[in-house]
Amino acid sequence: DEWFSRGKKLPEDPGADTVDFPKRTTPAKGYELLFQPEVVRIYISLLKESKTPAILEASAGAIQNLCAGSWTYGRYIRSALRQEKGLSAIADLLTHDSERVVKAASGALRNLAVDLRNKELIGKHAIPNLVKNLPGGQQTPAKNLSEDTVVSILNTINEVIVDNLEAAKKLRETQGIEKLVLINKSGNRSEREVRAAALVLQTVWGYKELRKPLEKEGWKKSDFQVNLSNPSRTQGGNSFDDSTL
């Protein structure tokens, strides 16, 4: 408890590109070894160098868990991942052939985006690949990802565009609105997917700066409202979002 309390003071600039972990007076042991700076570097190295899907999934999953919530070292690790150039390595995994790797990368990015500077960078560089993983659109071949993965990606997109107008603009520029509306209105997606897509659409519509450009493209306010009235819509196996956030 004494050691954890050393890290409780927030830095003056939470978006700074450097981070100093609290200094230790005794060697780390037990579970403390999981969140030391040198271990974070190992996770990043594995993400960049490994070709094994199981290792990539596990590394991204470890980062997702370490960056969850508001605990002190989660905040430090979110900054450290940016400082060590780990954001791009995780974003690159969104194009991986393994769905499990894609889902783990999406979850990690969602928790990393709690950091405001990370949110800005992820919005600039990861939104296009997040959108590509959504069903529908003109992509060839179309991806056929599971409900859990689609919901994870949608939740990550929403985390990134909240309080981030530039990321919402990037979502619009990459045909994200088309895919979101299709999920919302097609009638063949699960209730979890529709609710997650509707949350993103509502976040987008909340930006007054985007409403006129969207209306010029033919979108209406009703396109950004949830549509759960279709009786043929399937209900997913889980009624909750099983993320670490």
C-alpha positions as CSV (number, residue, x, y, z in Angstrom):
1,D,0.0,0.0,0.0
2,E,2.8,2.4,0.8
3,W,4.5,1.7,-2.5
4,F,1.2,2.1,-4.5
5,S,0.5,5.5,-2.8
6,R,3.7,6.9,-4.2
7,G,2.1,6.9,-7.7
8,K,-1.1,8.6,-6.8
9,K,-0.2,12.1,-7.6
10,L,-1.4,13.0,-11.1
11,P,1.3,14.5,-13.4
12,E,0.8,18.1,-14.3
13,D,0.3,17.1,-17.9
14,P,-1.6,13.8,-18.3
15,G,-1.0,13.9,-22.1
16,A,2.7,14.3,-21.8
17,D,4.8,11.9,-24.0
18,T,7.1,10.9,-21.2
19,V,6.4,9.0,-18.0
20,D,8.4,8.1,-15.0
21,F,7.3,5.1,-13.0
22,P,7.6,5.5,-9.2
23,K,11.1,4.6,-7.9
24,R,11.4,1.3,-6.1
25,T,13.4,0.8,-3.0
26,T,13.0,-3.0,-3.0
27,P,12.9,-5.5,-6.0
28,A,9.5,-6.3,-7.5
29,K,8.1,-9.7,-6.6
30,G,5.0,-11.7,-7.1
31,Y,2.3,-10.1,-9.1
32,E,4.2,-6.8,-9.0
33,L,6.4,-8.2,-11.7
34,L,3.5,-8.1,-14.2
35,F,3.5,-4.3,-14.4
36,Q,7.1,-3.2,-14.3
37,P,8.5,-0.9,-17.1
38,E,10.8,-3.7,-18.3
39,V,7.9,-6.1,-18.6
40,V,5.9,-3.6,-20.6
41,R,8.8,-3.4,-23.1
42,I,8.7,-7.2,-23.4
43,Y,5.0,-7.2,-24.3
44,I,5.7,-4.5,-26.9
45,S,8.7,-6.6,-28.3
46,L,6.5,-9.6,-28.6
47,L,3.8,-7.7,-30.4
48,K,6.4,-6.4,-32.9
49,E,8.4,-9.5,-33.4
50,S,6.2,-12.6,-32.9
51,K,4.4,-14.3,-35.8
52,T,2.5,-16.7,-33.5
53,P,-1.2,-15.7,-33.2
54,A,-1.5,-17.1,-29.6
55,I,1.4,-15.0,-28.4
56,L,0.1,-11.9,-30.1
57,E,-3.3,-12.5,-28.6
58,A,-1.9,-13.1,-25.2
59,S,0.4,-10.0,-25.3
60,A,-2.4,-7.7,-26.4
61,G,-4.7,-9.2,-23.8
62,A,-2.1,-8.6,-21.1
63,I,-1.9,-5.0,-22.1
64,Q,-5.7,-4.7,-22.2
65,N,-5.9,-5.9,-18.6
66,L,-3.0,-3.8,-17.3
67,C,-4.5,-0.7,-18.9
68,A,-8.0,-1.2,-17.5
69,G,-9.7,1.1,-15.1
70,S,-8.2,4.0,-13.2
71,W,-5.6,2.3,-11.0
72,T,-2.3,4.2,-10.7
73,Y,-0.1,1.8,-12.7
74,G,-2.7,1.4,-15.4
75,R,-2.3,5.2,-16.0
76,Y,1.5,4.9,-16.1
77,I,1.4,1.9,-18.4
78,R,-1.0,3.7,-20.8
79,S,1.6,6.4,-21.1
80,A,4.5,4.0,-21.3
81,L,2.9,2.2,-24.2
82,R,2.8,5.4,-26.1
83,Q,6.4,6.4,-25.2
84,E,7.7,3.0,-26.3
85,K,5.9,3.2,-29.7
86,G,3.5,0.4,-28.8
87,L,0.3,2.0,-30.1
88,S,1.2,1.4,-33.7
89,A,2.2,-2.2,-33.1
90,I,-1.2,-2.9,-31.5
91,A,-3.1,-1.0,-34.2
92,D,-1.3,-3.1,-36.9
93,L,-2.8,-6.2,-35.4
94,L,-6.3,-5.1,-36.5
95,T,-5.4,-6.4,-39.9
96,H,-4.3,-9.8,-38.7
97,D,-5.9,-12.9,-40.2
98,S,-6.7,-14.3,-36.7
99,E,-10.0,-13.0,-35.3
100,R,-8.8,-13.7,-31.8
101,V,-5.8,-11.4,-32.4
102,V,-8.1,-8.7,-33.8
103,K,-10.4,-8.8,-30.8
104,A,-7.5,-8.7,-28.3
105,A,-6.0,-5.7,-30.2
106,S,-9.3,-3.9,-30.2
107,G,-9.7,-4.4,-26.5
108,A,-6.2,-3.2,-25.8
109,L,-6.8,0.0,-27.9
110,R,-10.1,0.7,-26.1
111,N,-8.4,0.7,-22.7
112,L,-5.4,2.6,-24.0
113,A,-7.7,5.3,-25.4
114,V,-8.6,6.3,-21.8
115,D,-5.4,8.3,-22.0
116,L,-6.2,11.6,-23.8
117,R,-3.0,11.7,-25.9
118,N,-3.4,8.0,-26.8
119,K,-7.0,8.7,-27.8
120,E,-5.8,11.4,-30.2
121,L,-3.2,9.1,-31.8
122,I,-5.5,6.1,-32.0
123,G,-8.2,8.3,-33.6
124,K,-5.7,9.4,-36.3
125,H,-4.1,6.0,-37.1
126,A,-6.4,3.2,-36.0
127,I,-9.9,4.2,-37.0
128,P,-9.6,3.1,-40.7
129,N,-8.6,-0.4,-39.7
130,L,-11.3,-0.6,-37.0
131,V,-13.9,0.4,-39.6
132,K,-12.5,-2.2,-42.1
133,N,-13.3,-4.9,-39.5
134,L,-17.0,-4.0,-39.4
135,P,-19.5,-6.0,-41.5
136,G,-21.0,-4.5,-44.6
137,G,-19.7,-1.9,-47.1
138,Q,-17.9,-2.5,-50.3
139,Q,-14.9,-4.4,-49.0
140,T,-13.7,-7.6,-50.8
141,P,-13.6,-10.1,-49.4
142,A,-16.0,-9.3,-46.6
143,K,-15.0,-10.2,-43.1
144,N,-17.2,-12.5,-41.2
145,L,-16.4,-11.8,-37.6
146,S,-18.2,-13.1,-34.5
147,E,-20.7,-11.0,-32.5
148,D,-18.3,-10.6,-29.6
149,T,-15.5,-9.3,-31.9
150,V,-17.9,-6.8,-33.7
151,V,-19.2,-5.5,-30.4
152,S,-15.6,-5.1,-29.1
153,I,-14.6,-3.1,-32.2
154,L,-17.7,-0.9,-31.9
155,N,-17.0,-0.2,-28.3
156,T,-13.4,0.7,-29.1
157,I,-14.6,3.1,-31.8
158,N,-16.9,4.8,-29.4
159,E,-14.3,5.1,-26.7
160,V,-11.9,6.7,-29.3
161,I,-14.5,9.2,-30.7
162,V,-15.9,10.4,-27.4
163,D,-14.6,13.9,-26.8
164,N,-12.5,13.6,-29.9
165,L,-14.1,15.4,-32.9
166,E,-11.1,14.7,-35.2
167,A,-11.6,11.0,-34.7
168,A,-15.3,11.3,-35.4
169,K,-14.4,13.1,-38.6
170,K,-12.0,10.3,-39.5
171,L,-14.8,7.8,-38.9
172,R,-17.0,9.6,-41.4
173,E,-14.2,9.9,-43.9
174,T,-13.6,6.1,-43.9
175,Q,-17.2,5.2,-44.6
176,G,-17.8,4.3,-41.0
177,I,-21.2,5.9,-40.9
178,E,-22.5,3.7,-43.8
179,K,-21.4,0.5,-41.9
180,L,-22.9,1.7,-38.6
181,V,-26.3,2.5,-40.1
182,L,-26.3,-0.8,-41.9
183,I,-25.7,-2.7,-38.7
184,N,-28.4,-0.6,-37.1
185,K,-31.1,-1.1,-39.8
186,S,-30.3,-4.3,-41.7
187,G,-32.3,-6.5,-39.4
188,N,-29.8,-9.4,-39.5
189,R,-27.5,-8.3,-36.7
190,S,-27.8,-9.2,-33.0
191,E,-29.2,-6.8,-30.4
192,R,-25.8,-6.4,-28.8
193,E,-24.3,-5.3,-32.1
194,V,-27.2,-2.9,-32.8
195,R,-26.9,-1.3,-29.4
196,A,-23.2,-0.9,-29.7
197,A,-23.5,0.6,-33.2
198,A,-26.3,2.9,-32.1
199,L,-24.1,4.2,-29.2
200,V,-21.4,5.2,-31.8
201,L,-24.0,6.8,-34.0
202,Q,-25.4,8.8,-31.1
203,T,-21.9,10.0,-30.2
204,V,-21.3,11.1,-33.8
205,W,-24.7,12.9,-34.0
206,G,-23.8,14.7,-30.7
207,Y,-21.1,16.7,-32.6
208,K,-23.1,19.7,-33.9
209,E,-20.2,20.4,-36.2
210,L,-20.8,17.2,-38.1
211,R,-24.6,17.4,-38.6
212,K,-24.7,19.7,-41.6
213,P,-22.0,17.7,-43.5
214,L,-23.8,14.5,-42.7
215,E,-27.1,15.9,-43.8
216,K,-25.5,17.1,-47.1
217,E,-24.5,13.5,-47.6
218,G,-28.1,12.4,-47.3
219,W,-28.2,11.1,-43.7
220,K,-31.1,12.0,-41.4
221,K,-31.4,12.2,-37.6
222,S,-33.4,9.0,-37.6
223,D,-30.4,7.2,-39.1
224,F,-28.5,7.9,-35.8
225,Q,-31.2,6.4,-33.5
226,V,-31.4,2.9,-32.3
227,N,-33.6,0.4,-34.2
228,L,-34.6,-2.7,-32.2
229,S,-38.1,-3.1,-33.5
230,N,-37.3,-5.9,-36.1
231,P,-38.8,-9.2,-34.7
232,S,-36.2,-11.2,-36.7
233,R,-33.3,-9.7,-34.9
234,T,-31.2,-12.3,-33.1
235,Q,-30.3,-11.9,-29.4
236,G,-26.7,-12.6,-28.7
237,G,-25.6,-15.3,-26.2
238,N,-24.4,-12.7,-23.7
239,S,-26.4,-9.6,-22.7
240,F,-23.3,-7.9,-21.3
241,D,-20.1,-6.3,-22.7
242,D,-17.4,-8.7,-21.4
243,S,-14.6,-6.1,-21.6
244,T,-12.3,-5.1,-18.8
245,L,-13.7,-1.6,-18.9
